[in-house]
Amino acid sequence: MYIKTFSMQPYAVNSHLAWIDSGEAVVVDCGGEPERMLDEIATRKLRLGAVLLTHLHQDHILGVARLIEATGASALAPAADAALAGQPGYGLKMPMPDVPLFAFKPVPLGRTAFLGEPCLVLPVPGHTPGHVVYFFPKSLAAFTGDTLFRGSVGRTDTAYGDADLLLRSIRERLLVLPEAVEFFPGHGPSTTVAREKAENPFFALKAP
């Protein structure tokens, strides 16, 4: 699997393009500059089959309608986040542009497959009720959205946020993955399980 990350405005949202040698591709989240993603897809002659959404906060879905309109791809999102879509600002206490409407299918939790690889759709609630992480064991890659960042975790001061649940979800679902797994978060640089276990102040073991 090949992965290219685009930092999109507003709010420097990481939008990830993943593809394989056959030309099949998926996108994980898409911020407000979808034309950059479409240009890359066209340049590489890729076929976008799905837009995988980690959660339904506006900054991560601004470009989805344009992507699926241009490519015919399906959008998949966690069903438990559907309530956020009916709230002004999706529960975020910050100004945010309106999201163009798009239809999405509920993403199945647990074992599935994308790009010809096994994929585990892991429920990691706390930032939002339905937040999911897409983990590809063969490629040792996980797309973590706004759950876990390099040296930090997602905010929980928005509607439906739950700090205790978020930390528990990360410990039980993400930090138990193999230490070589690379995390591709919704903001900021990538990291690994080993790095976060050793250095993240929310989880690193303190020296005696």
C-alpha positions in Angstrom: 0.0 0.0 0.0 1.2 3.5 -0.9 0.0 6.5 1.2 0.2 10.2 0.5 -1.1 12.7 3.0 -2.5 16.1 2.2 -2.8 18.8 4.8 -6.0 20.7 3.9 -7.5 23.9 5.1 -9.3 24.9 7.1 -7.6 23.7 10.3 -4.8 21.7 8.6 -6.8 18.5 8.3 -4.9 15.5 7.1 -6.6 13.8 4.2 -5.0 10.5 3.2 -4.9 8.9 -0.2 -4.0 5.2 -0.2 -3.6 3.0 -3.3 -2.1 -0.2 -4.6 -0.3 -1.2 -7.8 -3.5 -2.1 -9.6 -4.7 1.5 -9.3 -7.4 0.9 -6.8 -7.5 3.7 -4.2 -9.3 4.9 -1.1 -9.3 8.3 0.6 -9.5 8.6 4.4 -11.2 11.8 5.4 -11.2 14.9 3.1 -10.8 18.5 4.2 -11.8 21.6 2.3 -9.4 21.3 -0.7 -10.7 18.2 -2.6 -9.3 19.4 -5.9 -5.8 18.6 -4.7 -6.8 15.1 -4.1 -8.6 14.8 -7.4 -5.5 16.1 -9.2 -3.3 13.4 -7.6 -5.8 10.7 -8.4 -5.9 11.9 -12.1 -2.1 12.2 -12.3 -1.6 8.6 -11.0 -4.5 7.3 -13.0 -6.1 5.8 -9.9 -9.7 4.5 -9.4 -11.2 5.8 -6.2 -13.5 3.2 -4.8 -14.4 4.6 -1.3 -14.0 7.6 0.9 -13.6 6.2 4.4 -14.6 8.7 7.2 -13.2 8.4 10.7 -15.9 10.7 12.1 -18.3 13.4 11.0 -16.8 16.6 12.3 -17.0 19.2 9.6 -13.3 19.9 9.0 -12.8 16.2 8.0 -15.7 16.0 5.5 -15.8 19.3 3.7 -14.5 17.8 0.5 -16.4 14.5 0.5 -19.3 15.7 -1.7 -16.9 16.9 -4.4 -14.9 13.7 -4.3 -17.8 11.3 -4.7 -19.4 13.6 -7.3 -16.2 13.5 -9.4 -15.3 9.9 -9.0 -18.5 7.9 -8.2 -16.9 6.6 -5.1 -19.0 5.6 -2.1 -18.7 7.3 1.3 -18.6 5.2 4.4 -18.9 6.7 7.9 -19.6 5.5 11.5 -23.4 5.2 12.1 -23.0 6.3 15.7 -21.9 9.7 14.5 -25.0 10.4 12.4 -26.5 12.5 15.2 -23.7 15.1 14.8 -24.8 15.8 11.2 -28.0 17.3 12.4 -26.4 19.9 14.7 -25.2 23.3 13.7 -21.4 23.2 13.7 -21.5 19.5 14.2 -21.1 20.3 17.9 -17.8 22.2 17.4 -17.4 25.4 19.3 -15.6 27.2 16.4 -16.6 28.8 13.2 -16.9 26.2 10.4 -18.1 26.5 6.8 -21.2 24.7 5.7 -20.6 21.1 4.4 -22.0 20.2 1.0 -24.5 17.5 1.4 -23.5 13.9 0.6 -24.9 10.4 1.2 -23.0 7.9 3.2 -23.3 4.2 4.1 -22.6 3.0 7.6 -19.1 1.4 7.8 -19.2 -2.1 9.3 -17.2 -2.5 12.5 -14.7 -5.3 12.8 -13.2 -7.2 9.9 -13.6 -6.1 6.4 -11.3 -5.4 3.4 -10.2 -2.5 1.3 -7.7 -2.4 -1.5 -7.5 -6.1 -1.5 -6.2 -6.1 2.1 -7.8 -7.1 5.4 -8.9 -4.1 7.4 -10.1 -3.8 11.0 -12.5 -1.0 11.6 -11.9 -0.3 15.3 -14.4 1.6 17.3 -12.5 4.3 19.3 -15.2 6.6 20.8 -14.4 9.6 22.9 -13.7 12.4 20.5 -17.1 11.6 19.0 -19.5 8.7 19.8 -18.8 6.8 16.7 -15.2 7.6 15.9 -13.4 4.7 14.1 -9.9 3.9 13.2 -9.0 2.0 10.0 -6.2 -0.5 10.7 -4.5 -2.4 7.8 -2.5 -5.2 9.5 -0.7 -6.3 6.3 0.6 -2.8 5.7 1.1 -2.0 9.4 -0.8 1.3 8.9 -3.7 2.8 10.9 -5.7 5.9 10.1 -6.5 7.4 13.5 -8.5 10.6 12.7 -8.8 12.7 15.8 -8.2 10.1 18.4 -4.4 9.9 18.8 -1.8 12.4 17.5 2.0 12.5 17.9 2.4 13.3 21.6 -1.2 14.1 22.2 -4.8 13.0 21.9 -8.0 14.4 20.4 -10.0 17.2 22.0 -13.1 16.2 24.0 -14.6 19.7 24.8 -17.0 19.4 21.9 -20.6 18.1 22.0 -20.5 14.3 22.8 -16.9 14.4 23.8 -15.8 12.1 26.7 -12.2 12.4 27.9 -12.1 9.2 30.0 -13.7 7.2 27.3 -11.2 8.5 24.7 -8.2 7.5 26.8 -9.6 4.1 27.6 -10.4 3.6 23.9 -6.9 4.4 22.8 -5.3 2.1 25.5 -7.6 -0.8 24.6 -7.8 -0.5 20.8 -4.7 1.3 19.6 -1.8 0.9 22.0 -2.2 -2.9 21.9 -1.4 -3.0 18.2 2.1 -4.1 17.1 4.7 -1.4 18.0 5.8 -1.1 14.4 2.3 0.1 13.3 2.4 3.6 11.8 -0.4 5.9 12.8 -1.7 8.4 10.3 -3.6 11.0 12.3 -6.2 13.7 11.3 -3.7 16.5 12.2 0.0 16.7 12.4 2.8 14.2 11.5 2.6 10.4 11.6 3.8 8.4 14.5 4.0 4.8 15.7 2.6 2.7 18.5 6.1 2.4 20.0 6.7 6.1 20.0 3.4 6.9 21.6 3.8 4.3 24.3 7.2 5.7 25.1 6.7 9.5 24.7 3.0 10.4 24.7 2.4 12.2 28.1 -1.1 10.7 28.3 0.3 7.1 28.2 4.1 6.9 28.6 5.2 5.0 31.7 6.9 7.2 34.3 10.4 6.2 35.4 10.4 5.0 39.0 
